[in-house]
Amino acid sequence: MTAKGVRWIVIAVCAAGIAGMIAGSVADNNAVALTFGLVTAAAVLCLIVATAVGGTQHFDEARGARVEELVGRLVAAGAPEDDVRALVGAAVHLGRESRN
């Protein structure tokens, strides 16, 4: 399951938990309100752990080799290597920002 899937499950559990806390409070039943609150807190903790652990992504060796090959071609054609690597870094940064 992806972090996005876990996120949607946690949102559903939290929505149900909030409704349960409200219902428990209206019914003047603190045990029910507390139980739903604890379940909601546990779901949020699961989301935090899933995000922390699932945040790493697999590195594509073939794509990395292709980028290095292209950098090598540009440098061999006369482009300054520092400029080419700065361009690659900026492209990576742009790609990461666009995913968020």
N, C-alpha and C positions, 0 to 999 in steps of 0.2 A: 504494500500500500504506500502511496506517495504521501508526502507531507501535506499536499493539498487535500487529499482524501481525509487524512486525519483531522485537518482543520475544519472541514465541513461536518464531520461527526461531532467534533467538540462544540461547534456552534449549535448543533441540534441538541446536544446534551445540556448545554448552558441555557438554551431557551426553555427546555423542559424543566431544568433546575430552578430557573427564576420563577416560572409558573408554579412549581411545587412549593417554593418558599413563600410566595404570595398566598397560595391556597392554605398552607399550614399556618401562616400568620392570621389570615382571616378566620380560620376555624379555631384560633387560639390554641393551637397544638404546636408547642415549641419543638417537640421531638421530630415531627414531620418537617418543619422548616429547617431545622438543623441538619437532618439527614440529606435533604435536597441540596443544602448549602455545601455540605461536605462532598457530595457526589460531583457537584459543579466544580469545586476547588480541585478535586482529583483529576477531572477531565482537563482542566487548564494546565495542571502540572504535566499531564501526559503530552499535551501539545507542546509545552516548553521542551520536554525531553526529546520528542520526535523531531522538532525543528533543530535542536542542537546536534542530534546524532545524524539526522538525515540531511544535514546541510552540505555535506561533502558530496562532490560530484565526481564521476569517473572521468579520468583524463584519457582522451582519444589519442593514442600513440600515432596512428596513421595520419591524423589531421595535423598533429604537431610536427611530424616529419615533413609533411607537405608545406607547412608554413616555413620551416627552416630551408627547404629547397627553394622556395620562392624568394626568401630573403637572400640566399646565396646567389641566385640569378641576378637580382637587382644590384647586389654589391659587385658582382662580376661585370655587370654592364656599366659600372662607374658611379653608382649612387653611394653616398657616404653611409657606412654601416650604422653609425649612431642615429642618423636620421631615419633610416629604414626601421630600426628597432623601436625608435620612438613612435613611429607611425603604427607599428604593430601593437605596441602597448596602448596607444590611444584608441585603436579599434577594439581591443579587448575590453578596455574600460567602458567604452560606449555601449558595447554589447551587453555587459553586465548591468549597466544602468537601465537599459531598455527592457530588461526582464523584470525589474522590480516595479 
